[in-house]
């Protein structure tokens, strides 16, 4: 019987395939650094839970022993197809809100990035995942880090510091997403303590930097503009005032004078934190 952790909120991940794939291309070096740090070289069974478009799956496949088995799991067939194209690995279709297709005591490494926080009872999921590890196996979470930075402090339009207010809007969205999940259970501990509560030892964390200075190449610029456009296009939401969405629409419109003035100053700076614990 699959363990019932409850369903995630209703997000259409398959519609984000192009965006996810572009992010994977841009973060390929970052993912390779994480995979190299995680893998000891003796892993035989590796899972990527919530693989998205397969960027990290490909990095794990490249860094893992040649004879190891790498399995990518996601609830979206389109994302699994993209992962097979990118990484050439075995894929499993599963809703991680209702089932964990990993046998108890089997996995040498389970990687889950940006997944656990979409599930109602995060601590229960961590305990369940810890049980799926082989003795000495590790659970690695890509959770937290720092919000992305891309904009100059003063755009010359509106109040300076717009990106700080984007962070606050994103935090409000996240809090509301967690609150509205059916059966949501607050997790008052940080990820390190939560891994320890799940029975894991040697818990540690490391942050990895994505640093792409201005001026950006066309692919990186498209990625940054797509992220900013996402904030601008969220009509009807209270997270960001309309006047600030209007500024973002100007920033992301190639025909607008504001866009033409600042595009050479756009950059991409972010930090991703990885938490790891080992099953005794």
C-alpha positions in Angstrom: 0.0 0.0 0.0 1.4 3.5 -0.8 1.8 5.8 2.1 -0.7 8.6 2.0 1.0 12.0 2.5 -1.8 14.0 0.8 -1.7 15.7 -2.5 0.3 18.7 -3.5 -1.4 22.0 -4.4 -2.7 22.2 -8.0 0.2 23.4 -10.1 0.4 22.7 -13.9 4.1 21.7 -14.0 3.9 20.3 -17.5 3.0 23.8 -18.8 6.3 25.0 -17.3 8.4 22.5 -19.3 10.2 25.1 -21.5 11.0 27.3 -18.5 12.2 24.3 -16.4 14.4 23.1 -19.3 16.0 26.5 -19.8 16.7 26.7 -16.0 18.3 23.3 -16.2 20.6 24.4 -19.0 21.6 27.5 -17.1 22.2 25.6 -13.8 24.1 22.6 -15.4 27.4 23.6 -13.8 25.7 24.2 -10.4 23.9 20.8 -10.6 27.2 19.1 -11.5 28.9 20.6 -8.4 26.0 19.4 -6.1 26.1 15.9 -7.7 29.9 15.6 -7.3 29.6 16.7 -3.6 26.8 14.2 -2.9 28.1 11.1 -4.5 30.8 9.0 -2.8 31.3 6.6 -5.8 29.9 3.5 -4.4 26.1 4.2 -4.8 24.1 1.5 -6.6 20.6 2.8 -6.5 19.8 6.6 -6.7 16.4 8.2 -6.9 15.6 11.8 -8.0 12.1 12.5 -6.6 10.3 15.3 -8.4 12.8 15.3 -11.2 11.2 18.1 -13.2 12.8 18.4 -16.6 15.8 16.2 -15.6 18.6 18.7 -15.1 19.7 17.3 -11.7 18.9 13.7 -12.9 21.4 14.2 -15.7 24.0 15.5 -13.2 23.5 12.5 -10.9 23.8 10.1 -13.8 27.0 11.7 -15.0 28.6 11.6 -11.5 27.3 8.2 -10.4 29.2 4.9 -10.9 28.6 3.6 -14.4 26.9 0.4 -13.2 24.6 2.2 -10.8 20.8 2.5 -11.3 19.4 6.1 -11.4 15.6 6.4 -11.3 13.7 9.6 -11.9 10.2 10.0 -10.4 7.6 12.7 -11.2 3.9 13.0 -11.5 3.9 14.6 -14.9 4.4 12.4 -18.0 5.7 15.4 -20.1 8.4 16.0 -17.5 9.4 12.4 -17.4 9.7 12.4 -21.2 12.0 15.4 -21.0 14.1 13.7 -18.3 14.5 10.6 -20.4 15.7 12.7 -23.3 18.1 14.7 -21.1 19.5 12.0 -18.8 18.7 8.6 -20.4 17.5 7.1 -17.2 14.7 4.9 -15.9 11.6 6.9 -15.0 8.6 6.2 -12.8 5.2 8.1 -13.0 4.0 8.7 -9.4 2.2 11.3 -7.5 4.6 11.9 -4.6 1.7 13.2 -2.6 0.2 9.7 -2.4 3.0 7.3 -3.0 6.8 6.9 -2.7 7.8 4.3 -5.3 11.0 3.3 -3.4 11.3 0.0 -1.6 12.1 0.1 2.1 15.8 -0.1 2.9 16.9 0.0 -0.8 18.2 3.4 -1.8 21.8 4.6 -1.5 20.8 8.2 -2.3 17.5 9.9 -2.5 17.5 13.4 -3.9 14.5 15.7 -3.6 14.7 19.3 -4.6 11.8 21.7 -4.0 9.5 18.8 -3.4 9.0 18.2 0.3 7.7 21.7 1.0 4.7 21.0 -1.4 3.5 18.1 0.8 1.2 18.6 3.7 3.1 16.7 6.5 6.8 17.4 5.7 8.2 15.6 8.8 6.2 12.5 8.1 7.5 12.4 4.5 11.1 12.7 5.8 10.6 9.8 8.2 9.1 7.8 5.3 12.0 8.6 3.0 14.5 7.8 5.7 12.9 4.3 5.9 13.5 3.8 2.2 17.3 4.3 2.6 19.6 1.4 2.8 21.9 1.3 5.8 24.4 4.1 5.2 22.2 5.6 2.5 21.7 9.3 2.4 18.7 11.6 1.9 19.6 15.0 0.3 17.1 17.9 0.1 17.4 20.9 -2.2 15.5 23.3 0.0 16.0 26.9 1.0 18.9 29.1 -0.1 18.5 32.7 -1.1 16.1 34.4 -3.5 17.4 35.2 -6.9 18.8 38.7 -7.7 18.7 40.2 -11.2 17.7 43.8 -11.0 19.7 47.0 -10.3 18.7 48.6 -7.0 17.2 51.7 -8.6 15.5 51.4 -11.9 14.7 55.1 -12.2 11.0 54.2 -12.2 9.0 53.6 -9.0 10.5 53.1 -5.6 14.1 51.6 -5.4 14.5 48.1 -4.0 11.8 46.4 -6.1 13.4 43.0 -5.9 13.2 43.0 -2.1 9.4 43.5 -2.4 9.3 40.6 -4.9 10.9 38.5 -2.2 8.2 39.5 0.2 5.5 38.8 -2.3 7.0 35.3 -3.0 7.2 34.6 0.8 3.5 35.6 1.2 2.6 33.3 -1.7 4.6 30.4 -0.1 3.0 30.9 3.3 -0.5 30.9 1.7 0.4 27.8 -0.3 1.4 25.9 2.8 -1.6 27.1 4.8 -4.1 26.1 2.1 -2.7 22.5 1.6 -5.4 20.1 2.8 -4.2 18.5 6.0 -1.2 20.8 6.3 0.9 20.2 9.4 3.3 23.0 10.5 7.0 22.0 10.7 8.5 24.3 13.2 12.1 22.9 12.9 14.6 23.8 10.2 15.6 21.2 7.7 18.7 20.0 9.6 16.7 19.3 12.8 13.9 17.7 10.7 16.4 15.3 9.2 17.6 14.4 12.6 14.1 13.9 13.9 13.6 11.5 10.9 16.3 9.3 12.5 19.2 10.4 10.2 22.8 11.1 11.4 25.8 13.1 10.2 23.4 15.8 9.1 25.1 18.6 7.3 24.4 21.4 4.8 26.2 23.3 2.0 25.2 26.2 -0.2 26.1 26.4 -3.9 26.3 29.7 -5.7 24.9 30.6 -9.2 26.7 33.8 -10.2 26.1 35.1 -13.8 27.2 38.7 -14.0 26.0 41.3 -16.4 25.7 41.4 -19.3 23.8 38.2 -19.7 23.8 36.0 -22.8 20.6 35.6 -24.7 19.6 32.4 -23.0 20.3 33.7 -19.5 18.5 36.9 -20.3 15.4 35.1 -21.5 15.4 33.1 -18.2 15.7 36.2 -16.1 13.0 38.1 -18.0 10.7 35.0 -17.8 11.0 35.0 -14.1 10.3 38.7 -13.8 7.4 38.4 -16.2 5.9 35.7 -14.0 5.6 38.3 -11.2 4.1 40.8 -13.6 1.5 38.5 -15.1 0.0 37.2 -11.8 -3.2 39.3 -12.2 -5.7 39.4 -9.4 -3.3 38.5 -6.7 -2.6 40.6 -3.7 1.0 39.7 -3.5 2.3 42.6 -5.6 0.6 46.0 -6.2 -0.5 46.7 -9.7 1.9 49.7 -10.1 4.9 47.4 -9.4 3.6 44.8 -11.8 3.4 47.6 -14.4 7.1 48.4 -13.8 8.0 44.7 -14.3 6.0 44.7 -17.6 8.1 47.6 -18.8 11.3 45.9 -17.6 10.4 42.8 -19.6 9.1 44.5 -22.7 11.8 44.6 -25.4 10.0 47.6 -27.0 10.0 49.7 -23.8 12.7 52.3 -23.2 13.2 51.1 -19.6 14.0 47.6 -20.8 16.4 48.9 -23.4 18.1 51.1 -20.8 18.7 48.4 -18.1 19.0 45.1 -20.1 22.8 45.3 -20.1 22.7 45.6 -16.3 20.6 42.5 -15.6 22.4 39.7 -13.9 21.6 36.4 -12.1 22.8 35.7 -8.6 21.3 33.0 -6.4 22.3 30.4 -3.7 20.9 26.9 -3.3 21.2 25.1 0.0 21.4 21.3 0.2 20.8 19.4 3.4 22.0 15.8 3.8 21.5 13.1 6.4 22.6 9.5 6.6 20.8 6.4 7.8 22.7 4.6 10.5 
